[in-house]
């Protein structure tokens, strides 16, 4: 990015501060903040308020609508917790085309409603439970039912499609729809050590990393090209430890099926046949279900790490829960705006393109963010 573009990006800022009752009695002076040479006062919105009462203690252009970036996740969080409830859990169902016979089933169907937190360890534990209940083989492949969501996509900025923070969205999602590339130094001057996490046979890893010099790793593939070939290149310091670099996958359905098969095999269950898109039949034989952690815990981690993928999964799930499946970003944003209107942020006064804030179009003011935070503080 050029210096001119960097300066342009820095001149718009939103500052929001909520003070507890004791701190709220202190005098608030914004003059020093506004004198900061890195700020353009004409493109800066600041509000300082008492968290318990919502009383504004100081403000500068409080109604100026600016791009909130990841602060948009606050609106998503508040709406989801209010509409769905803090104890709400996502559910993934596993079923077959008939009861197990002699420890074997035909086709395994997997249907999800957008759990953003389903990971390797949970699938391994599920495979262990199924093995303990006598299932030894899946003969007819795996069908992933992704029908609870409208698509893999959400409105966002273009570019960086292979990066994990722009991972695609899916009703059945595993490992945040990203695959890990582990890199560790080898012998000085020689090839580094690289592997995939999880180590799926469906993906091909090309290792061009050399050991020596400063660590400078480049990864291509996974989210582009054929979607199954990942090339890692560059250098890694001989003194570096093992690092994991995450890249989004091109086909979340194929990836989810591959990870499920891998984890089940690791627990002793044979898996044969292809992974494919499909719909779980209404008369499918129930095998198991996997519930997520409570929404309150998922939202906590999402905001601490500012995870775009989780925010967009929640947005589509919220849309489906409020207006019926399939969940879409449009439905989810409508549900968010509906809740914002109920706390005093009128429809149309703020613009949200998606649930994560990864957007060039979203606009919100610091006074509106304060209203969101005060509402959450009082709940």
C-alpha positions as CSV (number, residue, x, y, z in Angstrom):
1,X,0.0,0.0,0.0
2,X,1.4,3.4,-0.9
3,X,2.0,6.1,1.7
4,X,-0.8,8.2,0.3
5,X,-3.3,5.4,0.6
6,X,-2.0,4.6,4.1
7,X,-2.7,8.2,5.2
8,X,-6.1,8.1,3.6
9,X,-7.0,4.9,5.4
10,X,-6.0,6.5,8.7
11,X,-8.0,9.7,8.6
12,X,-11.4,8.0,9.4
13,X,-11.8,6.7,12.9
14,X,-14.5,5.7,15.4
15,X,-13.8,5.9,19.1
16,X,-16.2,4.6,21.7
17,X,-15.7,4.5,25.5
18,X,-18.0,3.2,28.2
19,X,-17.2,4.3,31.7
20,X,-18.5,2.7,34.9
21,X,-20.4,4.9,37.3
22,X,-17.3,5.8,39.4
23,X,-15.2,6.7,36.4
24,X,-18.1,8.6,34.8
25,X,-17.8,11.4,37.4
26,X,-14.4,12.3,36.0
27,X,-14.1,15.2,33.6
28,X,-13.7,14.0,30.0
29,X,-11.6,16.2,27.7
30,X,-11.3,15.2,24.1
31,X,-8.9,18.0,23.0
32,X,-5.7,15.9,23.4
33,X,-7.2,13.0,21.4
34,X,-8.3,15.3,18.6
35,X,-4.9,16.9,18.5
36,X,-3.3,13.6,17.6
37,X,-1.5,14.2,14.2
38,X,-2.7,10.8,13.0
39,X,-6.3,11.9,13.1
40,X,-8.4,14.1,10.9
41,X,-11.0,15.7,13.2
42,X,-13.4,16.1,10.3
43,X,-13.3,12.3,9.7
44,X,-13.4,11.2,13.4
45,X,-16.4,10.2,15.5
46,X,-16.0,10.0,19.3
47,X,-18.4,9.2,22.1
48,X,-17.7,8.7,25.8
49,X,-20.7,7.5,27.9
50,X,-21.7,6.2,31.3
51,X,-22.2,2.5,30.8
52,X,-24.9,2.3,33.5
53,X,-27.1,5.2,32.3
54,X,-26.1,5.7,28.7
55,X,-25.5,9.4,29.5
56,X,-23.0,10.9,27.0
57,X,-20.1,12.6,28.9
58,X,-18.2,13.8,25.8
59,X,-18.7,13.6,22.1
60,X,-17.2,14.8,18.8
61,X,-19.2,14.3,15.7
62,X,-21.1,11.5,17.3
63,X,-23.5,10.9,14.4
64,X,-20.9,10.8,11.7
65,X,-21.3,7.4,9.9
66,X,-18.0,5.7,9.3
67,X,-16.8,2.2,8.4
68,X,-16.9,0.2,11.7
69,X,-14.7,-2.6,10.4
70,X,-14.8,-5.5,13.0
71,X,-16.9,-3.4,15.4
72,X,-19.8,-4.6,13.3
73,X,-19.4,-7.9,15.2
74,X,-20.9,-6.1,18.2
75,X,-24.2,-5.7,16.4
76,X,-24.1,-9.3,15.2
77,X,-23.3,-10.5,18.7
78,X,-26.0,-8.6,20.4
79,X,-28.7,-9.6,18.0
80,X,-27.7,-13.3,18.0
81,X,-27.6,-13.4,21.8
82,X,-31.0,-11.7,22.1
83,X,-32.8,-13.6,19.3
84,X,-31.2,-17.1,19.8
85,X,-30.3,-16.9,23.5
86,X,-26.9,-17.3,25.1
87,X,-27.5,-21.0,25.7
88,X,-28.3,-21.7,22.0
89,X,-26.3,-24.5,20.4
90,X,-25.7,-25.4,16.8
91,X,-26.5,-29.0,15.8
92,X,-25.0,-31.4,13.3
93,X,-26.9,-34.6,12.6
94,X,-25.4,-37.9,11.3
95,X,-27.7,-40.5,9.8
96,X,-27.6,-43.5,7.4
97,X,-29.8,-44.9,4.7
98,X,-30.7,-47.8,7.1
99,X,-29.9,-49.3,10.4
100,X,-26.4,-50.7,10.9
101,X,-26.0,-54.4,9.9
102,X,-23.2,-56.4,11.4
103,X,-21.5,-53.1,12.3
104,X,-21.8,-51.7,8.7
105,X,-23.9,-48.9,7.3
106,X,-24.4,-47.8,3.7
107,X,-24.3,-44.0,3.1
108,X,-23.5,-41.7,5.9
109,X,-25.6,-38.4,5.7
110,X,-24.3,-35.3,7.5
111,X,-26.6,-32.3,7.9
112,X,-25.6,-29.1,9.7
113,X,-27.1,-25.8,10.6
114,X,-23.9,-23.7,10.5
115,X,-21.9,-24.7,13.5
116,X,-18.8,-22.5,13.3
117,X,-16.8,-24.4,15.9
118,X,-16.8,-28.1,14.7
119,X,-13.1,-29.2,14.7
120,X,-10.9,-32.2,14.3
121,X,-11.0,-33.2,18.0
122,X,-14.8,-33.2,18.2
123,X,-15.1,-35.4,15.1
124,X,-12.4,-37.8,16.5
125,X,-14.4,-38.1,19.7
126,X,-17.6,-38.7,17.7
127,X,-15.9,-41.4,15.7
128,X,-14.7,-43.0,19.0
129,X,-18.3,-43.0,20.3
130,X,-19.6,-44.6,17.1
131,X,-17.0,-47.3,17.2
132,X,-17.9,-48.0,20.8
133,X,-21.5,-48.4,19.7
134,X,-20.5,-51.1,17.2
135,X,-20.1,-49.2,13.9
136,X,-17.1,-50.5,12.0
137,X,-17.6,-49.5,8.4
138,X,-19.3,-47.0,6.1
139,X,-19.6,-48.6,2.7
140,X,-21.6,-46.0,0.6
141,X,-19.6,-42.8,1.0
142,X,-20.6,-39.6,2.7
143,X,-23.3,-37.2,1.6
144,X,-23.1,-33.6,3.0
145,X,-26.4,-31.8,3.3
146,X,-25.6,-28.1,3.1
147,X,-29.1,-27.0,2.4
148,X,-29.6,-24.9,5.6
149,X,-27.5,-22.1,4.0
150,X,-28.1,-20.5,0.6
151,X,-24.4,-20.6,-0.6
152,X,-20.8,-20.5,0.5
153,X,-20.5,-16.7,0.0
154,X,-21.1,-13.5,1.8
155,X,-20.7,-9.9,0.6
156,X,-17.2,-8.7,1.4
157,X,-14.1,-7.1,0.0
158,X,-12.5,-8.8,-2.9
159,X,-9.0,-10.3,-2.8
160,X,-7.1,-12.5,-0.4
161,X,-9.4,-15.3,-1.2
162,X,-7.0,-18.0,0.1
163,X,-6.6,-16.4,3.5
164,X,-8.3,-18.0,6.4
165,X,-10.0,-14.8,7.4
166,X,-12.0,-14.9,4.1
167,X,-13.0,-18.5,4.4
168,X,-16.2,-19.6,2.7
169,X,-19.4,-20.2,4.7
170,X,-21.2,-23.5,4.9
171,X,-23.9,-25.2,6.8
172,X,-21.6,-28.1,7.4
173,X,-18.2,-26.5,8.2
174,X,-15.1,-28.1,9.7
175,X,-12.0,-26.5,11.1
176,X,-13.3,-23.0,10.2
177,X,-13.2,-24.2,6.5
178,X,-9.4,-23.9,6.6
179,X,-6.6,-26.3,6.4
180,X,-3.3,-25.9,8.2
181,X,0.2,-26.0,6.7
182,X,2.8,-26.9,9.2
183,X,6.4,-25.8,8.5
184,X,9.5,-26.5,10.6
185,X,13.2,-26.0,9.8
186,X,15.2,-28.9,8.5
187,X,19.0,-29.1,8.1
188,X,20.6,-25.7,7.4
189,X,20.7,-25.2,3.7
190,X,18.3,-28.1,3.1
191,X,14.6,-28.5,2.6
192,X,12.3,-27.5,5.5
193,X,9.8,-30.0,6.9
194,X,6.2,-29.4,5.8
195,X,2.9,-31.2,6.4
196,X,-0.8,-30.7,6.3
197,X,-3.1,-30.5,9.3
198,X,-5.1,-32.6,9.1
199,X,-3.0,-34.9,6.8
200,X,-5.6,-35.5,4.1
201,X,-4.8,-37.7,1.1
202,X,-7.2,-35.5,-1.0
203,X,-4.8,-32.6,-0.8
204,X,-1.3,-32.5,-2.4
205,X,1.4,-30.5,-0.7
206,X,4.4,-29.2,-2.7
207,X,7.2,-28.1,-0.4
208,X,9.7,-25.6,-1.7
209,X,10.8,-24.1,1.6
210,X,14.5,-23.9,2.3
211,X,16.1,-23.8,5.7
212,X,18.2,-20.7,6.2
213,X,18.0,-16.9,6.5
214,X,14.9,-15.2,7.9
215,X,11.5,-16.8,8.0
216,X,9.5,-15.7,5.0
217,X,6.8,-18.3,4.1
218,X,4.5,-18.0,1.1
219,X,1.5,-20.3,0.5
220,X,-0.5,-20.7,-2.7
221,X,-3.4,-23.0,-3.5
222,X,-6.2,-24.4,-1.3
223,X,-8.4,-21.5,-2.1
224,X,-7.6,-21.2,-5.8
225,X,-6.5,-23.3,-8.8
226,X,-7.7,-26.9,-8.5
227,X,-8.4,-26.3,-4.8
228,X,-6.5,-29.4,-3.9
229,X,-2.8,-28.6,-4.5
230,X,-1.0,-26.4,-2.0
231,X,2.4,-25.0,-2.6
232,X,4.5,-23.7,0.2
233,X,7.7,-21.8,-0.6
234,X,10.2,-19.3,0.9
235,X,12.7,-19.7,3.7
236,X,12.6,-20.5,7.4
237,X,15.2,-19.7,10.0
238,X,17.1,-22.7,11.5
239,X,16.2,-21.3,14.9
240,X,12.5,-21.1,14.3
241,X,10.0,-23.4,15.8
242,X,7.3,-25.2,13.9
243,X,4.6,-22.8,12.7
244,X,1.1,-23.4,11.3
245,X,-0.3,-21.3,8.5
246,X,-4.0,-21.6,7.8
247,X,-5.5,-21.3,4.3
248,X,-9.2,-21.4,3.3
249,X,-10.4,-24.4,1.3
250,X,-12.0,-24.0,-2.1
251,X,-14.8,-26.6,-1.6
252,X,-16.1,-26.7,2.0
253,X,-18.4,-29.7,1.4
254,X,-15.6,-31.9,0.0
255,X,-13.3,-30.8,2.8
256,X,-15.8,-31.5,5.5
257,X,-16.4,-35.0,4.1
258,X,-12.7,-35.7,3.8
259,X,-12.0,-34.6,7.4
260,X,-14.9,-36.7,8.8
261,X,-13.6,-39.7,6.9
262,X,-10.1,-39.1,8.1
263,X,-11.1,-38.8,11.7
264,X,-13.4,-41.8,11.6
265,X,-10.7,-44.0,10.1
266,X,-8.3,-42.9,12.8
267,X,-10.8,-44.4,15.3
268,X,-11.0,-47.7,13.5
269,X,-14.0,-47.1,11.2
270,X,-13.5,-48.1,7.6
271,X,-14.8,-45.5,5.1
272,X,-15.4,-46.3,1.4
273,X,-17.0,-44.4,-1.4
274,X,-17.0,-40.8,-2.5
275,X,-17.9,-37.5,-0.7
276,X,-20.8,-35.8,-2.4
277,X,-23.4,-33.1,-2.1
278,X,-26.9,-34.2,-1.4
279,X,-30.0,-34.0,0.9
280,X,-30.6,-36.1,3.9
281,X,-33.8,-38.2,3.3
282,X,-36.6,-37.5,5.8
283,X,-36.7,-41.2,6.7
284,X,-32.9,-41.5,7.3
285,X,-31.9,-43.6,10.2
286,X,-30.5,-41.4,13.0
287,X,-26.9,-42.3,14.0
288,X,-25.7,-39.4,16.2
289,X,-25.8,-35.7,16.7
290,X,-23.1,-33.2,17.6
291,X,-23.9,-30.1,19.5
292,X,-21.7,-27.0,19.7
293,X,-20.7,-25.1,22.8
294,X,-23.2,-22.5,23.9
295,X,-23.5,-19.4,21.7
296,X,-22.3,-17.2,24.5
297,X,-19.0,-19.0,24.5
298,X,-18.7,-18.9,20.7
299,X,-19.5,-15.2,20.6
300,X,-16.9,-14.5,23.4
301,X,-14.1,-16.2,21.4
302,X,-15.3,-14.6,18.1
303,X,-15.0,-11.1,19.5
304,X,-11.7,-11.8,21.3
305,X,-10.1,-13.1,18.1
306,X,-12.3,-11.1,15.7
307,X,-13.0,-14.2,13.6
308,X,-14.8,-13.2,10.4
309,X,-15.8,-16.8,9.6
310,X,-17.7,-17.3,12.9
311,X,-19.5,-13.9,12.5
312,X,-20.7,-14.8,9.0
313,X,-21.8,-18.3,10.1
314,X,-23.8,-16.8,13.0
315,X,-25.3,-14.2,10.6
316,X,-26.7,-16.8,8.2
317,X,-27.8,-19.1,11.0
318,X,-29.6,-16.1,12.6
319,X,-31.3,-15.3,9.3
320,X,-32.6,-18.9,9.0
321,X,-33.7,-19.0,12.6
322,X,-35.6,-15.7,12.3
323,X,-37.0,-15.9,8.7
324,X,-36.7,-19.6,7.8
325,X,-34.0,-21.6,5.9
326,X,-32.1,-21.3,3.8
327,X,-30.0,-18.9,5.8
328,X,-28.5,-16.0,3.9
329,X,-26.5,-12.9,4.7
330,X,-29.5,-10.7,3.6
331,X,-31.8,-12.5,6.1
332,X,-29.2,-12.3,8.8
333,X,-28.6,-8.6,8.3
334,X,-32.3,-8.0,8.3
335,X,-32.6,-9.8,11.7
336,X,-29.7,-7.7,13.1
337,X,-31.2,-4.5,11.8
338,X,-34.6,-5.5,13.3
339,X,-33.0,-5.9,16.7
340,X,-31.0,-2.6,16.4
341,X,-34.3,-0.9,15.7
342,X,-35.7,-2.3,18.9
343,X,-33.0,-0.6,20.9
344,X,-33.2,2.8,19.2
345,X,-31.0,2.5,16.1
346,X,-33.6,3.2,13.3
347,X,-33.6,1.1,10.2
348,X,-31.6,2.8,7.4
349,X,-29.6,4.9,9.8
350,X,-26.8,2.4,9.8
351,X,-25.6,0.3,6.9
352,X,-24.4,-3.3,7.4
353,X,-23.3,-5.3,4.4
354,X,-22.5,-8.4,6.4
355,X,-22.1,-9.7,9.9
356,X,-18.3,-9.5,10.3
357,X,-17.4,-6.0,9.2
358,X,-15.2,-7.3,6.4
359,X,-16.8,-4.8,4.1
360,X,-16.1,-1.5,2.3
361,X,-19.7,-0.5,2.4
362,X,-20.8,-0.8,6.1
363,X,-21.3,2.5,7.9
364,X,-22.2,3.2,11.6
365,X,-21.6,6.1,14.0
366,X,-20.0,6.1,17.4
367,X,-23.3,7.1,19.0
368,X,-25.0,4.0,17.5
369,X,-22.2,1.8,18.7
370,X,-22.6,3.3,22.2
371,X,-26.3,2.4,22.1
372,X,-25.4,-1.1,21.2
373,X,-22.9,-1.4,24.0
374,X,-25.2,0.2,26.6
375,X,-27.9,-2.2,25.6
376,X,-25.6,-5.2,26.0
377,X,-24.2,-3.8,29.3
378,X,-27.7,-3.6,30.8
379,X,-28.7,-7.1,29.7
